[in-house]
Amino acid sequence: MSRDFPDGTICFDPVTAETRLLSPLTRFLLELLAQASPQSLTSACLVEQVLAVEEPGTDPRAAAKLVDAAVAELVNTGLIHPSEAV
């Protein structure tokens, strides 16, 4: 169960009874990972997808660091399994 807000998405997990606030980037990556097989989305592919929707001139290295942090957040919160992490 989730609800989108301008600053992110609030997710409630009824199994753990935990509520989390996901950043827009983390929500975007979660949606990408849910739509494809984990093996088809490499870290470079996720960064490419993020850069495609970001402002022109966004630093790819900075985007890669943000993607890595967001994927780690998804793993740490249990929203994706470590084997799904790229």
N, C-alpha and C positions, 0 to 999 in steps of 0.2 A: 504494500500500500504506500502510495507516495502522493505528494502534492508539490507542484512547482511554484516557486516564488522568484522575484527578480534577482535575489541574492543566492539562489540555489534551490535545491530540492530537499524537502523533508521526507524521509523514508521511515516507516514503522515496520518492524519485523515482528509479526505476532508470535513467532516461535520463541524468540528470545525476549520479547517485550521491550526491545530497545528502539529508541528513536535516534535518527542520525540526520545531520545536515550535510548534504553533498554539494560541493561547489559545482558551478555550471560545467567546468571541464571534466570533473569526475563523473557527473551524470552523462555527459556526452560520450565519454570512453566506455562507461557501463553499457550504454545503448549499442555502441559499435561492437563490443565484445559479445553482447547477447544476440546480435544479428548474424554473426559469422562463427565458423569453427575457430577455436583459439589458435590452432596451428597456422591459420591463414593470415593472422594479424600479428606481424612482427612489431617490435618497438618502432622501427623506422616507418612502417606503414601507419601506425597510430599517429606518429608525429606528422606525417604527410597529410593525414586526414584533418588534424588540428590546424595545420598551416593553411589548408584550403579554406577554412572558415574564419581565420583570423585576419586582422588588418594586414595589408601589404607591408612588407618590410620587417615583419616579426622575425626575431633572431631564431634560427632553427635550433641552435644549441640551448637557448633558454627554453624553447618549447619542449625540447627533449627532456630537460630536467624536470619541467612541470609534469610531463606525461609520466615519467618514471615515478615521481612522488604520488601522483594520482592513482596509478596502478598499485603502488605499495599500500596506499590507503584502502583501496578496494579489497586487497588481500587481508590486511590487518583487521578490517571490520567484518570479514567473512562474506562479503557480497560476491566475491569470486574466489575460486579455489586457487591455491598456489600454482597448480598445473596450468591454469588458464592465463597466468601472468606471462607477459612477453619479455 
